[in-house]
Amino acid sequence: MENKTGYIPYLDGCRALAILFVVFSHVGLGKIIPGRFGVSLFFFLSGFLITRLLLTEIKEKGRILFAAFYLRRLFRLYPALLAMILCSSIAAYLMNCSLQTKDVFAALFYYTNYYIGWVRTPVENCGRLLDIFWSLSIEEHFYLVFPLIIQIALKKQSDHSIKNFIYLLISLCIACLGIRAFTFFYYHGDLDFVSNRIYFSSHTRIDSIIWGCLSAVLVFQQSANKYFTFLQNKWVITSGVLALLISFSYRNDFFRQTLFYSIQGYGIFILVPLIGVHKNKMLKNLLANDWLIFIGKLSYSLYLFHWIALKMSTQFFIEFSLNWQLLFWPLTILLSLSSYYLVEQPFMQLRKKFGSSLH
């Protein structure tokens, strides 16, 4: 964590944990594996790493090169996205299922989250092949405006501007909580309706990304030693652990739709950077294991293509049965590895030409 410009291996291990939480929650273990935690962890890591990259760029070049930033995002996400849409079209044909043009456009232009949460009427299960793009939509909505915000906020690079930026990030987290609470009470008559509005919407979920942005600013821009000392306080560690335990166990409807995301975000905000600076390196070294690092690097393809395997397995076999598992796992591995090596890797060099080194 103290490495301000280079590669931090254990963060890829954290990314591996995030995708494993998501995948295992989708294969019949959802009651004991909190998949929503995996998504929150993904969001945090994304916010942390992107903010780190932007802070480094401001420090080295004096400003953010917006065209290069968005081209890096394009080369990072779009090749696998297009491959996934193509594979989804083939899967829909094999399942004798309809893949709606509206779903394709929503995926291509990153509004799947609002489309499935606010607009689309219920469809058959096999027709939801592109629903997995909802979380990517939230990320891209945030990164559409965040580079401009950080450029304006930190243009002077003074202690005063940094503190104001930190206050802004905290205020945005509080605002997201307020919007969730308002949404819950406004639509309180239909819990499923409320849940979709809150779970999928950018304006109710971006605080999970902002927690990562805030952590990166404290580590790489503000006085990191104060933050590291804060993180290693035993009461702070206890509060972070309790925050996650409460988010896993407390089932009140209002809590699950509102405070849940804030409390879980706080827990991740404490514990993920703590792993990097704690004097006991056991967990950090475990997360830096070669296998976990590889799964972390594979996580984007794994996230996308496990969804196709899931829908196909459910179409042809009883959900979570032995035959279901025997189709799901080999197909997930085959599609994910193919995407990673044949689609993602060839575009890595293009990303590097536009300054990619951290994310």
TORLUM-441663 format. One line per field, with one value per residue (C-alpha): residue number from 0; x, y negated, z. Coordinates in pm, 1 decimal, padded with zeros to 6 digits. Example, Ala and Ser with C-alpha at 12.3 -4.5 7.8 and 13.67 -1.06 7.14 Angstrom:
% TORLUM-441663
pos <- (0 1)
u <- (01230.0 01367.0)
v <- (00450.0 00106.0)
w <- (00780.0 00714.0)
//
This chain:
% TORLUM-441663
pos <- (0 1 2 3 4 5 6 7 8 9 10 11 12 13 14 15 16 17 18 19 20 21 22 23 24 25 26 27 28 29 30 31 32 33 34 35 36 37 38 39 40 41 42 43 44 45 46 47 48 49 50 51 52 53 54 55 56 57 58 59 60 61 62 63 64 65 66 67 68 69 70 71 72 73 74 75 76 77 78 79 80 81 82 83 84 85 86 87 88 89 90 91 92 93 94 95 96 97 98 99 100 101 102 103 104 105 106 107 108 109 110 111 112 113 114 115 116 117 118 119 120 121 122 123 124 125 126 127 128 129 130 131 132 133 134 135 136 137 138 139 140 141 142 143 144 145 146 147 148 149 150 151 152 153 154 155 156 157 158 159 160 161 162 163 164 165 166 167 168 169 170 171 172 173 174 175 176 177 178 179 180 181 182 183 184 185 186 187 188 189 190 191 192 193 194 195 196 197 198 199 200 201 202 203 204 205 206 207 208 209 210 211 212 213 214 215 216 217 218 219 220 221 222 223 224 225 226 227 228 229 230 231 232 233 234 235 236 237 238 239 240 241 242 243 244 245 246 247 248 249 250 251 252 253 254 255 256 257 258 259 260 261 262 263 264 265 266 267 268 269 270 271 272 273 274 275 276 277 278 279 280 281 282 283 284 285 286 287 288 289 290 291 292 293 294 295 296 297 298 299 300 301 302 303 304 305 306 307 308 309 310 311 312 313 314 315 316 317 318 319 320 321 322 323 324 325 326 327 328 329 330 331 332 333 334 335 336 337 338 339 340 341 342 343 344 345 346 347 348 349 350 351 352 353 354 355 356 357 358)
u <- (00000.0 00293.1 00401.2 00260.3 00309.5 00383.5 00182.3 00015.4 -00030.7 -00269.6 -00530.1 -00561.1 -00611.8 -00893.7 -01038.9 -01024.5 -01220.3 -01478.0 -01542.0 -01543.7 -01807.7 -02019.5 -01979.4 -02030.1 -02339.2 -02478.2 -02422.8 -02659.6 -02464.9 -02634.5 -02767.4 -02419.8 -02198.4 -02283.3 -02265.8 -02359.0 -02040.8 -01843.4 -02001.7 -01933.8 -01571.6 -01543.1 -01674.7 -01433.9 -01130.5 -01231.8 -01267.6 -00938.1 -00735.4 -00884.3 -00835.2 -00477.0 -00415.2 -00570.3 -00380.3 -00055.5 -00137.2 -00211.8 00112.4 00327.8 00163.4 -00018.2 -00355.9 -00566.4 -00553.0 -00921.9 -00906.6 -00639.2 -00837.0 -01154.8 -00962.9 -00803.2 -01150.1 -01268.9 -00982.6 -01020.9 -01392.5 -01527.8 -01342.7 -01469.7 -01809.3 -01849.4 -01730.6 -01980.9 -02267.6 -02167.5 -02152.0 -02485.4 -02642.8 -02511.9 -02632.0 -02976.8 -02996.8 -02893.7 -03153.8 -03420.8 -03456.1 -03501.3 -03225.5 -03394.1 -03234.1 -03315.3 -03102.4 -02811.7 -02829.4 -02849.0 -02529.8 -02347.1 -02422.2 -02401.8 -02754.2 -02842.3 -02885.2 -03161.9 -03312.9 -03363.0 -03433.7 -03678.4 -03804.0 -03801.9 -04101.9 -04036.1 -03881.6 -03803.2 -03490.5 -03286.7 -03362.6 -03165.6 -02825.8 -02701.3 -02830.0 -02479.3 -02379.6 -02574.4 -02270.8 -02046.8 -02306.5 -02278.8 -01899.9 -01905.7 -02164.3 -01936.3 -01620.3 -01794.8 -01780.9 -01527.9 -01208.6 -01347.1 -01442.6 -01101.0 -00927.5 -01120.0 -01101.3 -00726.5 -00603.0 -00410.3 -00274.0 -00292.3 -00377.8 -00693.8 -00815.1 -00737.2 -00936.4 -01228.6 -01218.2 -01226.3 -01527.4 -01693.5 -01645.3 -01785.1 -02081.4 -02155.8 -02157.5 -02405.3 -02616.4 -02640.6 -02762.1 -03021.7 -03144.3 -03179.8 -03379.4 -03604.9 -03658.2 -03743.4 -04008.8 -04147.3 -04203.1 -04244.2 -04558.4 -04370.1 -04044.0 -03938.7 -03993.3 -03791.6 -03514.5 -03471.9 -03469.1 -03202.4 -02987.7 -02944.1 -02937.5 -02618.9 -02741.2 -02805.8 -02493.9 -02199.4 -02102.0 -01957.1 -01712.4 -01658.4 -01538.3 -01251.9 -01183.8 -01171.7 -00928.9 -00698.7 -00693.6 -00601.1 -00327.4 -00171.4 -00256.7 -00320.9 -00088.7 -00084.5 00082.6 -00215.0 -00452.0 -00236.2 -00217.5 -00594.9 -00645.4 -00428.7 -00613.8 -00772.0 -01107.9 -01111.0 -01028.8 -01306.1 -01552.7 -01462.2 -01508.4 -01837.3 -01959.9 -01914.2 -02063.1 -02369.9 -02409.3 -02395.9 -02638.2 -02896.0 -03209.1 -03434.8 -03586.3 -03509.9 -03152.1 -03096.1 -03208.0 -03036.0 -02772.4 -02648.6 -02443.1 -02299.9 -02199.1 -02051.8 -01863.8 -01717.4 -01605.0 -01426.7 -01279.0 -01114.8 -01013.0 -00885.4 -00614.5 -00541.1 -00426.9 -00155.7 -00008.6 -00070.3 00244.7 00110.9 00167.9 00004.7 -00323.9 -00145.5 00087.2 -00204.1 -00389.5 -00071.5 -00073.5 -00012.2 -00342.9 -00546.9 -00360.0 -00440.4 -00809.5 -00803.9 -00665.0 -00924.4 -01208.0 -01356.9 -01396.0 -01504.1 -01768.8 -01912.1 -01897.4 -02003.2 -02340.6 -02379.1 -02283.2 -02533.7 -02822.2 -02743.5 -02710.9 -03044.2 -03210.4 -03106.6 -03091.5 -03252.3 -03096.2 -02788.9 -02821.3 -02513.5 -02569.8 -02615.1 -02278.4 -02109.0 -02210.4 -02166.3 -01808.2 -01635.0 -01825.6 -01741.2 -01370.9 -01358.2 -01532.3 -01345.7 -01001.0 -01080.9 -01191.9 -00889.5 -00623.2 -00785.4 -00969.4 -00843.5 -00469.8 -00426.4 -00570.5 -00339.1 -00065.9 -00310.0 -00404.5 -00039.5 00007.9 -00244.2 -00080.9 -00228.6 -00010.7 -00222.0 -00571.7)
v <- (00000.0 -00230.4 -00174.7 -00490.1 -00419.0 -00048.9 00268.0 00376.4 00755.9 00812.8 00585.5 00837.6 01098.6 00883.7 00865.2 01244.6 01264.4 01025.0 01234.2 01558.5 01415.0 01322.7 01652.5 01880.4 01685.5 01759.6 02136.9 02217.0 02079.5 01741.2 01796.4 01843.5 01652.9 01277.1 01197.6 00834.7 00797.6 00910.3 00634.4 00372.4 00488.6 00463.7 00108.5 00010.1 00150.7 -00017.1 -00354.6 -00310.6 -00212.6 -00467.6 -00749.4 -00637.2 -00651.2 -00997.5 -01136.3 -01005.6 -01163.7 -01501.4 -01485.4 -01389.2 -01590.5 -01865.2 -01765.7 -01473.2 -01381.1 -01311.9 -01163.6 -00915.0 -00825.9 -00743.2 -00555.0 -00342.7 -00266.1 -00182.0 00057.8 00213.2 00281.2 00282.1 00577.1 00825.7 00652.1 00703.4 01063.3 01124.0 00980.7 01203.0 01510.4 01415.0 01401.1 01750.9 01874.1 01725.9 01908.4 02238.9 02193.0 02096.4 01772.7 01411.1 01155.0 00816.6 00536.3 00300.7 00513.8 00501.0 00123.1 00089.0 00293.4 00111.2 -00232.6 -00147.9 -00206.1 00156.3 00071.4 -00183.9 00022.5 00336.8 00151.6 -00108.4 -00035.7 00324.0 00544.9 00898.8 01134.7 01505.8 01609.0 01700.2 01356.7 01188.0 01273.5 00914.3 00813.6 00860.1 00527.2 00337.7 00294.0 00183.9 -00078.4 -00225.2 -00238.7 -00409.0 -00666.0 -00757.0 -00772.7 -00984.7 -01278.5 -01187.0 -01278.5 -01628.2 -01664.1 -01557.0 -01779.9 -02086.4 -01998.8 -01927.3 -02171.6 -02375.3 -02067.2 -02256.8 -02111.8 -02322.2 -02187.6 -01830.0 -01867.1 -02018.8 -01728.0 -01482.1 -01663.9 -01648.1 -01271.2 -01222.3 -01446.4 -01239.4 -00919.6 -01080.2 -01206.1 -00852.8 -00724.3 -01002.2 -00920.6 -00552.5 -00641.1 -00875.0 -00609.0 -00347.8 -00561.2 -00701.1 -00354.5 -00165.3 00017.0 00252.4 00392.2 00564.9 00242.3 00045.8 00303.7 00284.1 -00095.4 -00107.6 00192.4 00111.0 -00270.1 -00470.2 -00752.9 -00508.4 -00292.6 -00513.4 -00559.5 -00207.8 -00343.9 -00670.4 -00484.4 -00355.8 -00704.1 -00845.5 -00576.2 -00644.4 -01018.4 -00954.8 -00707.7 -00882.1 -01249.2 -01334.4 -01251.9 -00873.4 -00813.5 -00959.0 -00736.3 -00427.9 -00504.5 -00546.9 -00214.8 -00023.3 -00147.1 00161.7 -00011.8 -00118.0 00237.3 00367.6 00119.3 00229.8 00597.3 00528.9 00321.8 00616.1 00866.3 00647.7 00607.2 00986.3 01074.1 00798.8 00855.6 00556.3 00433.2 00065.1 00147.5 00374.7 00105.2 -00194.2 -00169.8 00167.1 00014.8 -00263.2 -00029.8 00226.7 -00048.0 -00171.2 00180.0 00225.0 -00126.2 -00019.5 00339.2 00345.3 00077.2 00212.8 00541.3 00350.0 00171.5 00404.0 00538.8 00894.2 00969.7 01313.8 01206.9 00972.2 01252.1 01493.2 01251.4 01207.2 01580.5 01644.1 01824.5 01547.9 01285.4 01476.3 01502.7 01131.5 01053.0 01286.8 01131.3 00910.2 01195.4 01428.8 01181.0 01145.5 01499.9 01691.0 01525.2 01688.4 02024.6 01973.8 01893.8 02185.1 02431.6 02318.1 02349.0 02710.5 02859.7 02835.2 02538.0 02625.8 02998.0 03209.8 03181.1 02805.4 02780.5 03005.0 02764.6 02439.1 02474.8 02601.3 02350.0 02064.6 02154.9 02204.2 01877.0 01672.5 01795.9 01750.1 01393.3 01313.7 01450.4 01392.0 01065.2 00877.1 00941.1 00823.6 00485.6 00440.7 00288.6 00034.2 -00066.2 -00110.7 -00352.3 -00578.7 -00562.0 -00249.1 -00104.3 -00076.2 00045.1)
w <- (00000.0 00059.0 -00303.2 -00458.7 -00827.0 -00871.6 -00868.7 -00542.4 -00571.4 -00281.8 -00442.2 -00725.8 -00453.2 -00316.1 -00665.7 -00679.2 -00354.0 -00497.2 -00808.4 -00608.0 -00374.2 -00676.2 -00862.3 -00562.3 -00459.0 -00806.8 -00798.0 -00513.2 -00217.2 -00205.1 00145.9 00292.9 00043.8 00033.5 -00336.6 -00274.6 -00071.7 -00375.5 -00583.5 -00313.1 -00294.5 -00674.1 -00661.2 -00382.9 -00564.1 -00887.1 -00714.8 -00531.1 -00836.5 -01073.9 -00821.5 -00766.7 -01140.9 -01173.6 -00873.8 -01020.4 -01355.5 -01195.8 -00998.8 -01296.0 -01574.2 -01388.0 -01532.8 -01646.7 -02013.7 -02057.3 -02406.9 -02298.4 -01985.6 -02177.2 -02446.0 -02172.4 -02037.0 -02387.1 -02455.5 -02109.9 -02125.1 -02478.0 -02639.4 -02380.1 -02378.8 -02753.7 -02724.2 -02446.5 -02652.1 -02945.1 -02720.8 -02565.9 -02911.8 -02986.1 -02645.8 -02705.1 -03038.2 -02879.4 -02605.7 -02857.9 -02665.5 -02765.6 -02700.2 -02726.5 -02926.5 -02638.9 -02406.2 -02651.0 -02682.6 -02304.1 -02270.7 -02550.5 -02409.5 -02039.6 -01919.1 -01840.0 -01471.8 -01529.7 -01808.8 -01599.0 -01274.6 -01400.5 -01752.6 -01867.9 -01807.0 -01675.0 -01930.5 -01938.0 -01751.6 -02060.0 -02204.3 -01926.7 -02072.1 -02063.1 -01719.0 -01576.7 -01732.8 -01465.1 -01238.8 -01526.0 -01610.5 -01261.6 -01285.7 -01624.3 -01514.7 -01226.0 -01437.1 -01696.3 -01453.9 -01182.9 -01375.8 -01436.0 -01068.2 -00943.5 -01199.7 -01080.8 -00711.0 -00701.8 -00963.3 -00703.6 -00518.3 -00188.4 00152.5 00152.1 -00183.7 -00079.8 00242.7 00052.4 -00192.1 00097.2 00242.2 -00098.3 -00120.2 00230.3 00145.8 -00164.8 00044.0 00285.3 -00006.2 -00151.5 00184.5 00195.5 -00155.8 -00064.0 00247.0 00048.4 -00219.9 00041.7 00208.6 -00116.9 -00269.3 00058.5 -00056.2 -00290.3 -00150.6 -00474.7 -00666.1 -00408.8 -00408.9 -00787.5 -00783.0 -00512.3 -00602.8 -00972.1 -00982.0 -01015.1 -00792.8 -00507.7 -00543.5 -00637.6 -00273.0 -00287.6 -00547.6 -00359.9 -00048.0 -00265.5 -00404.6 -00050.9 00062.4 -00234.5 -00163.6 00200.5 00102.8 -00194.9 -00159.6 00204.2 00493.3 00460.7 00797.0 00983.6 00787.6 00845.8 01219.3 01224.7 01045.0 01294.4 01601.4 01761.5 01804.2 01439.6 01330.3 01555.3 01406.6 01053.5 01135.0 01314.5 01020.6 00783.8 01028.7 01075.4 00699.1 00658.5 00936.4 00998.8 00787.7 00855.6 00525.1 00583.7 00681.8 00379.9 00138.7 00297.8 00573.5 00448.3 00166.7 00385.9 00668.3 00430.6 00247.6 00576.4 00669.2 00336.0 00367.2 00693.5 00627.3 00268.0 00310.3 00659.0 00501.8 00318.7 00621.0 00915.1 01078.7 01045.6 00675.7 00671.9 00508.7 00269.1 00158.1 00126.8 -00100.3 -00305.4 -00384.5 -00755.8 -00802.9 -00644.0 -00843.9 -01163.7 -01069.5 -00993.0 -01337.7 -01489.2 -01286.9 -01559.2 -01807.9 -01530.0 -01417.2 -01766.9 -01895.6 -01585.5 -01645.7 -01988.9 -01841.4 -01560.8 -01797.0 -02028.2 -01740.8 -01597.3 -01937.9 -01992.1 -01640.4 -01298.5 -01127.3 -00916.8 -00989.3 -01064.7 -01440.6 -01396.7 -01220.8 -01477.3 -01752.4 -01560.6 -01437.9 -01756.9 -01969.7 -01733.1 -01734.5 -02112.7 -02198.4 -01936.5 -02036.3 -02405.1 -02342.8 -02127.7 -02362.6 -02701.5 -02639.9 -02334.6 -02360.4 -02722.2 -02624.7 -02326.3 -02541.5 -02680.1 -02326.5 -02233.6 -02521.5 -02349.9 -02008.4 -01853.9 -01577.9 -01266.4 -01353.2)
//
